Every structure is written in structure tokens, then in C-alpha cells.
């Protein structure tokens, strides 16, 4: 490969700066001398501004003669020789068979065949080479009939041409059935198909994610489902979605303080006495709007046990007696802060206006 690399089940450009690339396959062995290679199909996802050139070399032996000396072609392809030198050495061997399309006739004879595919990119859009399929001469319905029909009709006879209609239908349908599983592989699926697969596992924000983000989310879905409804699972989900690590307070963690603590009245006011209710404590500016907060609450409720209830508490930087705050963690004492009025013209409750000059 020249300018290419392997990514999962496909071959892709080595980087975004690649403007030309080349792939040469190892030998495909038919195990029959003088074998006739009929045609070839390149399964690839290409951009519109891309030129594809396909060449092939066929022989009954893997030994080839070059300008310098005989070489074993497969070993030479796998050697550490400079790729540019390999390209120059092997250039005379390969015969162009088609360009500007992804399928065409090969019409070569030999036990072994090597395929060379060149990609010329006129833009920087990524492409993907998935599969190369060689069609054999025997892939025709007439070859399954008794010898008398094949001999009498000939290569261009009526029966051969008539059955070729069904060849194109049957073999294409057979290929689609054989590769149907590939369409349901999230690693190679793209666009609408990938989002369709995401619906199967109830990923609710698939429409807003890129293909790579969605693949990463599908990949971790099984692990996420294993922790769904648990405290650790909610913390991981919120951290991955919003980039902040929340503090989740369950009734079990404060129940003793509610019953026996010296500040039980405060704890009772803050967290209540419902064992099925828990609190998600988050920074005050994590949501940019009420709508965003409502969307978060809707998504959060889908991830908690049906018998439980949740309340979101936004923690303020200032100290509010009897309210939710954590001194030294998200609080500050003293100092001046900029005062802003909201759309309704009201000032925040925790602002102090005026006071002594040294306050």
C-alpha cells in the first residue's frame, strides 16, 4: 500500500493530505494453469472528484523478470524495499483494464493474478476500499446445464444470451444476500443506516452526532446498559454528555443525619425523608436555558429506576444559609462580582449592592 492504511475492515487514506494512493494485492491463486479471469468488481465508497485506475497482472508463476534480476513477486511486495522503488519496478508488469468506474472486464489467463488499484484525489474527501471481487468464467447458469446445451449453443448463442439476463439478476441478488450482514455492522455503516442501527439500542441523540461519535457511543452502549440506573452509571453518563462530574446524594447517604444528626432539621429540609428520592447536584451555569434543563431531565428520567424520583439542584457560588451549597468547593466568601440583570429586570438574590467602602 502506498498512501493508505488499514482501518477496521477497510482500507482508507493514510492522512488528510494524501492526493494519490496505490494498492497492489498479493497473488490470487486459481490452482489451475491458464485459468481465465473474467471480470472484477471494486467495492469502495468514493467521492465524486476521484479517479480510480485498475490494472492487473496474470501469470502461471509467481517468478517475474525485472530489469535487474528475477524476483518472487509476493515476497517482493512484502519486502522492506522503498514503496516508490517498488512502484517503478512493477509498473511495466501491470496492464490497465479499466478506469473511471468500479467494475469491468479482466479477460486475462494465468494461474495467478495480482490487482493494482490507483486512487487520484482531486479533493480531500475521505474514501474507503472495502472489497475486491473477481468473477470467474464459470459464474453463468449455462455452465450448470448438460454439455450438449453448451456445445450446441456456443458462447454467443441465443440460450447463452437469454440466460445471461437471469445471471445478472441471480448473482447480484445472491451477492446482496451474502453481504446483508455488512449493512448491519455499525463499524462500516454510514449516514441514515448508522442512525437506524442507533435506534435499535435507543440512542436518543443520534441525529445530532457525527458518524464517528455515534460509532463510539454504540461501541460503549453495552457497558453503559450494564450500569444504567446505578449511581456510577448516572455519573459516567452526565460526565460524558456534559463534561462535568455531578455529586449525587441518595437518601441512604444522609438518612442517619436526618434521624440522629444535630442538624437534622437542615438535612430534612434539604433532602426530605423520601427513601426513593435522590438529588443530582450540578454547577449553576451547566444549562444555558430552561429548555436545555428540561431536555436533560427528560433524558435523565429514562435512565433511573421506575420506583425512584430525581431532583436536580444547581449549586450557587455564594453561601446561602439553609440552601444547597458546598463551602470551599463551589462557594466563595467576600470579593466583588459583576452584577447582571436577567430578561425580567430582576437582580440575582445573592447580590449585595452598596455597603461600607471596605466591605
Buried (B, 14 or more C-beta within 10 A) or exposed (E): BBBBEEEEEBBBBEEEEBEEBBBBBEBBEBEEEEBBBBBBBBBBEBEEEBEBBBBBBBBEEBEBEEEEEEBEBBEBBEEEEEEEEBBEBBEEBBEEBBEEEBEBEBBBBBBBBBBBBBBBBEEEEEBBBBEBEBBEEEBBBBEEBEEEBBEEBEEEBEBBEEBEEEBEEEBEEEBEEEEEEBEEEBEBBEEEBBBEBBEEBEBEEBEEBEEEEBBEBBEEBEEBEEBBEEEEBBBBBBEEEBEEEBBBBBBEEBBEBBEEEEEBEBBBEBBBEEEEBBBBBBBEEBBEEEEEBEBBBEBBEEBBEEEBEBBBBBBBEBEEEEBBBEEEEBBEEEEEEEEEEEEEEEEEEEEEEEEEEEE
